[in-house]
Amino acid sequence: MSVVTENTAASVTPGKPLARRINWVKLAPWLYTVGLFVLWELLVIVLQTPPTILPAPSRVFQAIVQYWSPIWKNSLQTLYTTTVGFAIAVVAGLAIGLFIGWSKAIYAGLYPLMIGFNAIPKVALVPILVIWFGIGAVPAILTAFLISFFPIVVNVATGLATIEPETEDVLRALGAKKLDIMLKVGIPRSMPYFFGSLKIAITLAFVGSVVSETVASNYGLGNMMSSAQSQFNVPLVFAGLLMLAVEGIAMYALMAWIEMRMTGWAHRSSMSH
Amino acid sequence: MPHLVSIDNVDMRYGGAAGTLAVSGLTMKVGKGEFAAVVGPSGCGKSTLMKLVTGLHIPQSGVVIVADKHVTKPVSIVGMAFQNPTMLPWRTTLDNILLPLEIVERHRHRLRANKREYVEKAEHLLETVGLKGFGSKFPWQLSGGMQQRANLCRALIHEPELLMLDEPFGALDAFTREELWCVIRDLHAAQGVTIILVTHDLREATFLADRIFVMSARPGKVLKEHAVPFARPRDLEVMYEKGFNDMVHELHGEIASARVVA
């Protein structure tokens, strides 16, 4: 959710009607969200679906209020496992990405392995993680890590591998070593790719932690939703989904903000030509 | 006049024994302080020449000598500028210009302690190319011509003895190009630096150079060497004289026949 700061207020004069004075672009995300909930509510009313199949949003919000304490506790747990797994993914992804992007031989050798590893559905790894670490927070953290580090690695390695040959020639002719070129050009250059990949990685990290919590944990939103489901408490399942969406949007927005702060130059320059 | 660059009977082949022969029997000598231009049909190994002289490529046979030293590794007394200005977008123009100083051995250790001196030098260079006060701007805030001026500053900041230019003005419009011709002409006159300019533009070569080397099609070698007779300092008006046009015409003919042979 990138924040739109396009300033159309400049063209506003007090004499204009209200509809022209509202910044519709800024308001749009909120209006569309409200619209979705209204549509959903109407659909449930019209089709008369029972709450065990599709609860109305009003029923879901009611469940959020009713079960606030467990929802809050489990949301924090999921946020915790996700962010810890994501943090490990950032560190490891950056390190592996730099390592892979360092030389063409390493890149060629490790790339197929990485592709193969990424092709494995991470949910299939959860049983192995449970054998190694038992159930609980550790498999959730590790699943979040395993699922989210790949896009970081690929993006950092791509940033390094696409240094313009002219830049490299200019520096090498001056006597620059590989390390100089990496420090002065490669790493700063790969930063927009890195920060861009964080948005993808954080979303995937939620997938990993919730999947693991669902099958192998006594805590977290995944676990809460699966036990609510076994009790046919469908409004609570939807309440969990809603909380996941909120956490996901919040973390995504945070990553987008960090990206703008750290590498705003990349959005204004034509680096990718 | 002592030679700064001496290339003697050089062969350079890419991609192993069966690979493409880029230059063959290349021989070329450029005196200290001279302005040399290299022209030729496309694919004649002009870029290979750049890499041979700067030590980025080591030839399979023949000898390249730069500043009395046999070139076996990157020489670090050169500055390079390409058609693509390759300014780093996360650095200001000034920091881009200072980049070579962070690399070159004899500057990198004194850069931090003598930052002011170097910044002054960079600002002086910026002024020389007509970019006074633009040091704090980011490259993407500059036009193509301004970026290319900054690129020239970057190539000159470490006071190279040799400046290698690979079609630096190729992507610019005609008027900006003429302006930059004058900039490079004045830099050459003021700093006494030796320049090798690789170009497709025969008028550019004739206007700027003391000596023009015409290269053959691949595998490249020097077909002919011309001394450019026009007195310095040259004004842009020289390009409308008959002698100038005759020379461009002659060069054009030589390259056209070199293309036919290929």
Interface residues (C-beta under 8 A of the other chain):
Chain A: E164 E166 T167 D169 V170 L171 R172 A173 L174 G175 A176 D180 K184 V185 P188 R189 M191 T263 W265 A266 R268 S269 S270 M271
Chain B: K51 T54 G55 L56 P74 V75 S76 V78 M80 A81 F82 N84 T86 L88 P89 W90 L99 P100 E102 I103 V104 E105 F138 P139 W140 R154 A155 H158 M164
